[in-house]
Amino acid sequence: MNSIGRMIITLVIVSMISGLVLAFTFDAVYPRILANQEEKFYSALKELFPESEEFEEIKEGETTYYRAIKDGQELGVAGSFIQGGFNGDINFVLGVDTSGKVTGVKILNHLETPGLGARITEDFFIGQFKGKKVDDPFILGEDIDGISGATISSSSITSGIRFAAKKLGSITNGLR
C-alpha cells in the first residue's frame, strides 16, 4: 500500500476514534447540562417571585407556564420564551404578577455579540421592563431605551418581551 493510502486510513481511524470519544463524553455530561439548565431556570423564577414558596407547572397546549404561589395565594405567572436575536436565539424568562405588572426579566442564554448585543443582559436595559403594565406599548425609543450599536438585539428582545407580557397578561387576567 502506498503512503497516501496509509495516510487516508490513519486519518479515517483517528477521525472515528475522535468522534466516538466526543459522543461518549457528550453522553456522560448531558444529564449534568440538563440539571444545570433546570437549576438556572428555577433560580430565575425565584428571582422574579422571591416571596413564592412554590411554582405550579401549567401546561397549555405546547406552552408551559409556572404559577407562583405563597400561602395558597397566586402571586403571578412566569414563562420561558425564545426570541430571535442578531446572532441567534435569546432564551428568557418573564414574570407577571396578578395586577398585570412585569415582575422582571431574566435572560437565560443568548449568542449576541459581546460588548454590544450582549448588553441586553445588563440591568440598565433589562431593568426597564420591571414594573411595566402588560398593556404598556414596550416600544424601543418611546418607553424603552435601546442600546447604542445593538439596535437589532435590543429591538428583538423588546419585541419578545412585549409578546411574552401580553401572553402572560392574558393568563394573569384570570387570576385577578
N, C-alpha and C positions, 0 to 999 in steps of 0.2 A: 504494500500500500504506500502511496506517495505521501509526502509531508503535508500536502494540502488536505488530503483525506483524513489523516490523523488529527490535524488541527480542527477540522469540522466535527469529527466525532468527539474530541475533547471538549469543544465548545458546547455541543449538544448535551453531553453528560454534566458539565458544570452548570449549565442553564437549568437542567432538570433538577439537579440537587438543590440549587438555589431556590427554585420555585417551590419545591417541597418544604424546605426549611421555612420559607416565608409563610406558606399555607399553614404549617403546623404551629408556627409562632402566633399567627393571627388567631387560629382556633383556640390557642391556650389563653390569650389575653382578651378575647372578645367578651366573655362574661364580665370581666373587670371593667371594660369600657362601658358596657351597658349599665353596670351598677353605678359607675361614676356619673354617667349622664342622668340617671334617675335621681341620684343624690343632689346633683346640681339643680335639677328641675324642682324638687321638693324644697330645696333651700330657697329658690326664687319665690315659690308660693309662700313660704314662711315670711320672706321679706315684704311681700305685697300685703299680707294679712298677718302681722306679727302677733296679734292677740288671739288668733284662731287656735283652737285646740285640736281640730281635725279637719281633714279635707275629704269630702264625699265625692267620689267619681260619678259623673253623669254622662251617659252615652246618648247622643242624639244623632242618629244616623251614623255617619262615618266620623263625626266630630265628638271629641271627649272634652268635657269641662269639669272643673273642680269647684265645688261649693265649699266655702269657708264657713266653719261652724264653731260657735263658742257658747257653752251652756245651753245647747239645744237651739240657739238662735242663729239664723243665717246672717252672716256678715256681708256676703257678696259672692262673686263668682270669678274664677280665673280660667284662662285657657292658653294653650300654646299655639302659636301661629307661625307661618312661614311666609316671608315676603321676598321677592326677587330684589337683589341689590345690584350694585355696579359690577362686582366680580363673582357673584353667586348668591345663594340663598342666605337670608338673615332669619334666624330662628329666635323668636322672642316670646315672653310670657307677659300677659297683661291682666290686671285685676280691676274689677269694677265693684264698688260697694252697692248696698241696697238703695242708696239715694241716687244712684246713677253717676257717681263721680269715679274717675280713674284713680285707683289707689297707687298705681305705679306701673312701670315697665321695666323688665329685666331682659337684656339681650343675652341669650344663652350661647350662641355662636354665630360667626359670620366670616366672610372671606374678603372683607373690604380692605382697601389699600391702607397699610399702616401710616399713621400720621395725617391722613386725610379722611377717607370714609370711615375708618376705624374709630374716629372720634364720636360716632353715633352712640358709643357706649358711655361716654363721659357725662357726668351729672349736669353740666351746664346745658347740654342738649336734651338728654332723655328726661331730665327732671322737669322740663317744661310741661309735660303731659300730666303729671301728678296733680290731682285736684280739679282737672277739667271735667266738665259735664260731657256725657256721651253724645249730647246733641250739639256740642260746640263744633265749629267747622273744621278744625285741625288743618288749616291751610298754611303752607310754608310761605313766609313773607308777610302774613297777616297776623294770625295769633300764635304762630310758631316761627322762631328764628332759625334759619338754616345754618349750615356750616360752610364757610367760605372755602371754595376749592373742592367741595364734596356735594355738589348740588344733587347729583343722581342718588347718592346714598341717603342724604337727608330727606329728599322728596320721596324716595321709595319707602323708607321706614315710616315716615309721616303718613303716607297713604295706607300702609299696612296697619298702623295703629288706629287710624280713622275707621277702617273696615272692622277691625277687632273690637273697638269700643262700641260701635253700632251693634255688632253681633252680640256681644256680652250684655249690652244695654237692653236688648230685647228680652234676654233671659232674666236679668235682674228686675225688669219691669213687672214680671210676675211675682217677684218677692216682696214688692212694696205693698 
